[in-house]
Amino acid sequence: MITTIITFIIVFGILVLVHEYGHYYFAKRAGILVREFSIGMGPKIWWKRKNGTTYTIRILPLGGYVRLAGADDEDQDELKPGTPLTIQLNDQDKVTSINASDKTTLFQGVPLQLVACDLEDGLWIKGYINGDEDQLKVYSVDHDAMIIERDGTEVQIAPRDVQFRSASLPARMMTNFAGPMNNFILSLVVFIILGFTLTGVPTNSNQLGHVNTGSVAAKAGLVAGDRIVKVNNQKISDWTDLSTNISNKPNKTIAITYERGNRTYQTKLKPKAVERGHQKVGQIGIVEQQETGLAARLKFGWQQFIQAGTLIFSVLGHMVTHGFSLNDLGGPVAIYAGTSQATSLGINGVLNFLALLSINLGIVNLLPIPALDGGKLLLNIIEAIIRRPIPEKAEGIVTMIGFLILLTLMVLVTWNDIQRYFIR
């Protein structure tokens, strides 16, 4: 139980960290201010500021985010007239810090009741000192001034020139794409690492690597090194063909044509019926040929990556053509259940699970749904086609609708997962 929980936190944390770092890195390269980089959700338990970004770890290990100036935050809009603040000034009476929280205090802070402010273009703030309406003052705000939000999180203000929409369209598109891209890279790297943790990697050849002693195949005269070329006159080109043609014939006599050296032989055998899930499959006791070379291990990682991606796309295609079902989706509860199964298989099981989750997350995030990275990229493409920026209000409405849809879907999927794995 404890091992599963720890593994779940580590796997989820790696996925989020890698995904969000993609957005973070390319935003920084484009000159976009990353105000906060958070791992986890909910109340913060640790934070540190460096190079204009506040890094936080929050209590719930169920996600994370980067707050890009002008794209993923609205805290500056929370500074409404009448809000009690504390400001800190430098030697030139320029505001360097604005405290909107009652959870912290500023050293030598000046109490100010806000009248108006512009923290994007004009960079000024106006208010009554100590609440005295006879002392209305206007202060200039430093370009890199800090603001302490209501929950006590300290982030940098977001002037117009460092906002997301001020970056070029290609830079914004790359920033949006970078999260899923990093998930693809992580998946490929982990699959390759998995190839190096195995004693040998399968070659997908129709040549036998090992024949189990006393098995159906051994009794029929097959030995390691034989190459099966036909099953019931059906041509066999690789291990996938071989496995399929044997597993779907439990307790049925089949004719095998195989090569040994320069000669061809034939034999008949009856695959043993073995329970797998809710069905019976045929097995004859043979093991796929394996290789241990560097090229073979790299090829294995690439093939696993491609197969995983193909499987995910086929599932998505099935959902489109055969109808949507909540059982086709899985949330944190399903991931936890999968983590439990993967943990029971050891480090290789966990690595395989991490790689599958990572490519899954990357592909799903690229779906053209508002609030997902794919939805943002779709808006970028529309902007490129019409050759003018999409109005912020319209983009905000579309994103909000998408967010509400995703939130509703997450609640439904989570409840369905709880029923699937813990109630039924």
C-alpha positions in Angstrom: 0.0 0.0 0.0 2.7 2.5 1.0 4.9 1.4 -1.9 2.0 2.0 -4.3 1.3 5.5 -2.9 5.0 6.5 -3.1 5.3 5.1 -6.6 2.1 6.9 -7.6 3.4 10.2 -6.3 6.8 9.8 -8.0 5.2 8.7 -11.4 2.6 11.5 -11.4 5.3 14.0 -10.2 7.6 13.1 -13.1 4.8 13.3 -15.7 3.8 16.8 -14.5 7.3 18.1 -14.0 8.4 17.0 -17.5 5.2 18.3 -19.2 5.2 21.7 -17.4 9.0 22.1 -17.9 8.4 22.0 -21.6 6.0 25.0 -21.4 8.4 26.7 -18.9 11.6 26.3 -21.0 10.1 27.6 -24.3 8.3 30.4 -22.6 11.5 31.6 -21.1 13.2 31.4 -24.5 10.5 33.5 -26.0 10.9 36.2 -23.3 7.5 35.4 -21.7 7.5 35.8 -17.9 6.8 32.5 -16.1 5.3 33.9 -12.9 5.0 30.5 -11.1 6.0 26.9 -11.7 4.0 24.7 -9.4 4.1 20.9 -8.8 0.9 19.8 -7.1 -2.4 21.6 -6.4 -4.0 23.2 -3.4 -2.2 25.0 -0.5 1.6 25.4 -1.0 4.0 23.6 1.3 7.3 25.0 -0.1 8.3 27.9 -2.3 11.4 29.6 -3.7 11.9 32.5 -6.0 14.6 32.6 -8.7 15.1 34.6 -11.9 11.6 36.1 -11.8 9.8 32.8 -11.3 8.3 31.5 -8.1 8.7 27.7 -7.7 6.1 26.0 -5.5 5.3 22.6 -4.3 1.6 22.2 -3.3 0.0 19.6 -1.0 -2.0 17.5 -3.5 0.2 15.6 -6.0 -2.5 15.5 -8.6 -1.2 17.9 -11.3 0.7 21.1 -11.7 1.0 24.2 -13.8 3.1 27.1 -15.1 1.5 30.6 -14.9 2.5 32.5 -17.9 2.1 36.3 -17.7 -1.0 37.4 -19.4 -2.2 33.9 -20.2 -2.7 31.7 -17.1 -3.3 34.2 -14.3 -5.7 36.9 -13.4 -4.5 38.0 -10.0 -3.8 41.6 -11.1 -7.5 41.9 -11.8 -8.2 41.1 -8.2 -6.8 44.4 -7.1 -10.1 46.2 -6.9 -10.7 49.8 -5.7 -11.0 49.8 -2.0 -8.7 46.8 -1.5 -6.4 47.4 1.6 -2.8 46.9 0.6 0.7 47.4 1.9 3.4 48.7 -0.4 7.1 48.7 -0.1 9.1 51.6 -1.7 12.7 52.0 -2.7 14.9 55.0 -2.4 13.3 56.7 -5.4 9.8 56.2 -3.9 9.1 53.5 -6.5 6.9 50.6 -5.5 8.9 47.3 -5.4 6.4 45.1 -3.6 2.6 45.1 -3.2 1.1 43.0 -0.4 -2.5 42.0 -0.9 -2.4 39.2 1.7 -3.2 39.3 5.4 -1.0 36.2 5.9 2.3 38.1 5.7 3.6 41.6 6.3 6.2 43.8 4.5 9.1 45.3 6.3 8.6 49.1 6.6 5.5 48.7 4.4 3.2 51.6 3.7 -0.6 51.0 4.3 -2.6 51.9 1.2 -6.3 51.8 0.4 -6.3 51.2 -3.4 -8.1 53.7 -5.6 -6.8 52.5 -9.0 -3.7 50.9 -10.6 -2.2 49.9 -13.9 0.4 47.2 -13.6 0.6 46.3 -17.3 1.2 49.5 -19.3 1.5 52.7 -17.2 3.0 50.9 -14.1 1.5 53.1 -11.4 -0.7 52.6 -8.3 -2.9 55.2 -6.7 -4.5 55.1 -3.2 -5.1 56.7 0.2 -2.2 56.5 2.7 -3.4 54.9 6.0 -6.9 55.1 4.7 -6.9 58.9 5.0 -8.8 60.3 2.0 -6.9 63.6 2.3 -3.7 61.7 1.4 -4.2 60.5 -2.1 -0.9 59.5 -3.6 0.2 58.1 -6.9 3.4 55.9 -7.0 5.3 54.6 -9.9 5.7 50.8 -9.9 9.0 49.1 -10.8 8.9 46.9 -13.9 10.0 43.9 -11.8 8.0 44.6 -8.7 6.5 41.7 -6.7 3.0 41.1 -5.6 2.0 39.0 -2.7 -1.3 37.3 -3.5 -4.1 36.6 -1.0 -2.9 33.1 -0.3 0.6 34.5 0.5 2.2 33.4 -2.8 4.8 36.0 -4.0 5.1 36.4 -7.8 6.3 39.1 -10.1 3.9 41.5 -11.7 3.2 41.1 -15.4 3.9 44.2 -17.6 2.6 44.0 -21.2 6.1 43.5 -22.8 6.6 40.2 -21.0 3.1 38.8 -21.4 2.3 35.7 -23.5 0.4 37.6 -26.2 3.4 39.9 -26.7 5.5 37.0 -28.0 5.6 36.1 -31.7 3.0 33.6 -33.0 5.6 30.8 -33.7 7.0 31.3 -30.1 3.5 31.0 -28.6 2.8 27.9 -30.7 6.1 26.3 -29.6 5.3 27.1 -26.0 1.9 25.4 -26.2 3.3 22.4 -28.0 6.3 21.9 -25.7 4.4 20.2 -22.9 3.1 17.3 -25.1 6.5 17.2 -26.9 8.3 16.7 -23.6 5.9 13.8 -22.8 6.7 12.1 -26.1 10.5 12.5 -25.4 10.1 11.1 -21.9 8.1 8.1 -23.2 10.7 7.3 -25.8 13.6 7.7 -23.3 12.0 5.5 -20.7 11.2 2.8 -23.3 14.8 2.8 -24.4 15.9 2.6 -20.7 13.5 -0.3 -20.3 15.3 -2.0 -23.2 18.6 -1.8 -21.3 17.1 -3.2 -18.1 16.0 -6.4 -19.8 18.4 -9.3 -20.1 17.5 -9.4 -23.8 15.0 -7.7 -26.1 12.6 -9.5 -28.4 13.4 -9.3 -32.1 9.9 -10.0 -33.4 11.4 -12.8 -35.6 9.7 -16.0 -36.5 12.8 -17.8 -35.2 12.6 -19.6 -31.9 14.9 -18.4 -29.1 14.0 -21.2 -26.6 11.7 -24.2 -26.4 10.5 -25.2 -23.0 11.4 -28.7 -21.9 8.4 -31.1 -22.0 6.3 -28.5 -23.8 4.0 -29.2 -26.8 6.6 -27.8 -29.1 9.4 -29.9 -27.7 7.3 -33.1 -28.0 6.7 -32.2 -31.7 10.5 -32.0 -32.3 11.0 -28.2 -32.4 14.2 -26.8 -31.0 15.8 -23.4 -30.4 16.9 -21.9 -33.7 14.1 -23.3 -35.8 12.3 -20.8 -38.0 8.5 -21.4 -38.3 7.4 -20.3 -41.8 3.9 -21.6 -41.9 0.9 -22.4 -39.6 -1.8 -24.4 -41.5 -0.4 -23.1 -44.8 -0.7 -19.5 -43.5 2.7 -17.8 -44.2 4.5 -16.5 -41.0 6.8 -13.6 -41.3 7.3 -12.5 -37.7 6.6 -13.3 -34.1 3.3 -11.4 -34.1 2.0 -13.6 -36.9 3.2 -16.7 -35.1 1.7 -15.8 -31.8 -1.7 -14.9 -33.3 -2.0 -18.0 -35.3 -1.2 -20.2 -32.3 -3.0 -18.4 -29.6 -6.4 -18.5 -31.5 -6.3 -22.3 -31.9 -6.4 -23.8 -28.4 -6.9 -27.6 -28.3 -7.0 -27.6 -32.2 -4.5 -29.7 -34.2 -2.4 -27.5 -36.5 0.2 -28.1 -39.1 3.6 -26.4 -38.6 6.2 -25.9 -41.4 9.6 -24.9 -40.1 13.2 -24.5 -41.3 16.3 -25.9 -39.7 19.5 -25.0 -41.4 18.9 -25.4 -45.1 16.1 -28.0 -44.8 12.4 -27.6 -44.3 10.3 -29.9 -42.1 6.6 -30.3 -41.2 5.0 -31.5 -38.0 1.6 -31.4 -36.3 0.8 -30.4 -32.8 -2.1 -29.3 -30.6 -1.7 -26.0 -28.6 -2.4 -26.3 -24.9 -5.5 -24.3 -23.8 -4.5 -21.7 -21.1 -6.9 -19.3 -19.3 -6.0 -15.7 -20.0 -8.5 -13.2 -18.6 -11.9 -14.5 -19.6 -10.9 -16.5 -22.6 -8.7 -19.5 -23.5 -5.7 -19.1 -25.7 -3.3 -21.7 -27.2 0.3 -22.1 -26.1 3.0 -24.5 -27.3 5.9 -23.5 -25.0 8.1 -21.4 -27.2 10.0 -18.2 -26.4 10.8 -15.4 -28.8 14.4 -15.0 -29.9 16.2 -12.1 -28.1 19.2 -9.9 -28.7 21.5 -8.0 -26.4 23.2 -5.5 -28.7 23.1 -1.7 -28.5 21.2 -1.3 -31.8 18.6 -4.0 -30.8 17.9 -2.3 -27.5 17.5 1.2 -29.1 15.3 -0.4 -31.8 13.2 -2.0 -29.1 12.6 1.3 -27.3 11.5 3.0 -30.6 9.2 0.1 -31.5 7.6 0.1 -28.1 7.1 3.9 -28.4 5.4 3.5 -31.9 3.2 0.6 -30.7 2.0 2.5 -27.7 1.2 5.6 -29.8 -0.6 3.5 -32.4 -2.7 1.8 -29.6 -3.8 5.1 -28.2 -4.8 6.4 -31.5 -6.8 3.2 -32.2 -8.6 3.6 -28.9 -9.4 7.2 -29.7 -10.6 6.2 -33.2 -12.8 3.5 -31.6 -14.4 6.1 -29.3 -15.2 8.2 -32.4 -16.6 5.4 -34.5 -18.3 3.3 -31.9 -19.5 5.9 -29.4 -18.0 7.4 -26.3 -17.9 5.6 -22.9 -16.6 6.6 -19.6 -14.9 3.2 -19.3 -12.6 4.3 -22.2 -11.2 7.0 -20.0 -9.2 7.0 -16.7 -8.4 9.6 -14.2 -6.2 9.7 -11.1 -8.0 6.8 -9.5 -7.4 4.6 -12.6 -3.8 5.7 -12.6 -3.5 4.7 -9.0 -5.0 1.3 -9.7 -2.6 0.9 -12.7 0.3 1.9 -10.4 -0.6 -0.8 -8.0 -0.4 -3.4 -10.8 2.8 -2.0 -12.2 4.5 -1.9 -8.8 3.8 -5.6 -8.4 5.8 -6.3 -11.5 8.9 -4.5 -10.2 11.0 -1.7 -11.7 10.4 -2.8 -15.3 6.6 -2.7 -14.7 6.8 0.8 -13.3 9.0 2.0 -16.1 6.7 0.6 -18.7 3.7 2.2 -17.0 5.4 5.6 -16.8 6.3 5.4 -20.5 2.7 4.5 -21.5 1.2 7.2 -19.3 3.6 9.8 -20.7 2.8 9.2 -24.4 -0.9 9.0 -23.4 -0.8 12.4 -21.7 1.0 13.9 -24.7 -1.5 12.7 -27.2 -4.6 13.5 -25.2 -3.2 17.0 -24.5 -2.9 17.6 -28.2 -6.6 16.9 -28.8 -8.2 20.2 -30.2 -10.3 20.7 -27.1 -10.4 24.2 -25.5 -8.3 24.5 -22.3 -6.0 21.7 -23.5 -2.7 22.4 -25.3 -4.3 21.1 -28.5 -7.1 23.7 -28.1 -4.6 26.5 -27.7 -2.7 25.4 -30.7 -6.0 25.3 -32.7 -6.5 29.0 -31.7 -3.0 29.7 -32.8 -3.6 28.2 -36.2 -6.8 30.2 -36.6 -4.9 33.3 -35.7 -2.3 32.4 -38.4 -5.1 31.9 -41.0 -7.0 35.1 -40.3 -3.7 37.0 -39.8 -4.9 38.9 -36.7 -5.0 38.1 -33.0 -8.2 36.5 -31.7 -9.9 38.9 -29.3 -8.9 38.2 -25.7 -12.5 38.1 -24.6 -13.5 35.6 -27.2 -10.5 33.4 -26.4 -11.2 33.6 -22.7 -14.8 32.5 -23.2 -13.8 29.5 -25.4 -11.2 28.5 -22.8 -13.6 28.8 -19.9 -16.2 26.7 -21.7 -13.5 24.0 -22.4 -12.4 24.1 -18.8 -15.9 23.6 -17.5 -16.4 20.7 -19.9 -13.1 19.1 -18.7 -13.9 19.7 -15.1 -17.3 18.0 -15.5 -15.7 15.1 -17.4 -13.0 14.7 -14.7 -15.7 14.4 -12.0 -17.6 11.9 -14.0 -14.5 9.9 -14.9 -13.3 9.9 -11.3 -16.6 8.6 -9.9 -16.7 6.0 -12.6 -13.2 4.9 -11.7 -14.1 4.6 -8.0 -17.0 2.4 -8.9 -14.9 0.3 -11.3 -11.9 -0.3 -8.9 -13.2 0.1 -5.4 -17.0 -0.5 -5.2 -18.0 -3.1 -7.8 
